[in-house]
Amino acid sequence: MYEPFPKNYVWNLSTNICLLGGGNIGEVHEANRPIVEASEQGGDAGTERLFDSWINVADKVCANAAADEARGFTLSAGTKYMRASNYYLCAERMQSRDYAPRWEAYQKGLDLYKKACELTGRHVDFVEIPYEGSSYPALFLHDGSGTPRPAVVSCNGLDSMKEHIDMGFGDAWLKRGINVLFVDQPGTGQALRQRGLTAVYDAERWGTPALEYLLTRSDVIPNKIGMSGLSLGGYYAPRVASNEPRFALCCVLGANHLWGERQKQRLENEGENPVPHYWDHVMWVWGKDNMDDFMAYVPNITLDGQIEKMRMPFLITHGAGDRQIPAYNAQRSYDQAVNSTKREMRIFSIEKDFETEHCGADNGTMSRDFIADWCAETFAEIK
């Protein structure tokens, strides 16, 4: 993994996520260069300085985009607005929920993503998925033709958001003839930040409504809808697919079979965390006010007793050197998927694939393309 911050995994991970989403290495370097010393204080300390430095670069990229737009250079403006959106969202996701400036940065990230799509001709519908008397936001990425195509529901992990998943992975599916519904499911993105919808272990509660939304679209083939997730989505997606047999396939970037158990391990021996202020963040995500309640809830977050119910094709990918979620999670998911009509496990290594970290953060292209190819192949096998 590219590690500009010595001994600070969480800041390095965020940098790599940004690059995977299309960040410019020169701009990212300028955001990171002034804060190397601050990074040495640890993952939580200094995050406000990180925020300021990244926002400074995002503001400059945004100003350059506005200058392009004023001259009528709409494509150039759109690509810059998309990078600025990436930087605002990366800066925001690193902050405590009590850090007030994050909210303006988050909204800027959303607004610029939308503007970038409009200026570059990216076909994205901004939709609402009904959910238990409310709704959560989603992005439907398509080719604009109206032609019925297979589709995938893509869910977030613990701290990711739909815009970032699209930036990193959307085109891989789209270019293979697959539309994508990127969801900010409860506990993530806008659903958490702007709707107050917290995560639930029985993820089919929000997964089934996403499927049912796609079934209303004339540009989706009804029997070719898949479920996908990354990171904690490696728990959510199989949980949803195991309990919603209308999905045609399931694929994960990063297995997460025993997430609840992993939290107990983290509490006992603090490991590599995906975000600063980790415990406050996970309690926010799951809607818990204290650690006792959170730790009493997490035993529910397991795929034991669930994956045996899965009957559709199932792909599990994982990094051999994943520092957050041990690779034995992938083997456990594979071993329990005994009723899957087609199961496959692919472990990526630095020696063979130049990719080994959590959810391909150190490369991403190998796992992204493999998953998209597998989905296209598997959809083609469905009559």
Secondary structure, DSSP 8 states (H G I E B T S, - for coil): ---SSTT-HHHHHHHHHHHHTT--HHHHHHHHGGGHHHHTT-SSTTHHHHHHHHHHHHHHHHHHHHHHHHTT-HHHHHHHHHHHHHHHHHHHHTS-TT-THHHHHHHHHHHHHHHHHHHHT--EEEEEEEETTEEEEEEEE--SS---EEEEEEE--SS--HHHHIIIIIHHHHTTT-EEEEE--TTSHHHHHTT-----S-THHHHHHHHHHHTT-TTEEEEEEEEEEETTHHHHHHHHHHH-TT--EEEEES--TTHHHHHHHHHHS----SSSSHHHHHHHHHT-SSHHHHHHHGGG---TTTGGG--S-EEEEEETT-SSS-THHHHHHHHH-TT-SSEEEEEE-HHHHS--SGGGTT--HHHHHHHHHHHHHHHHH--
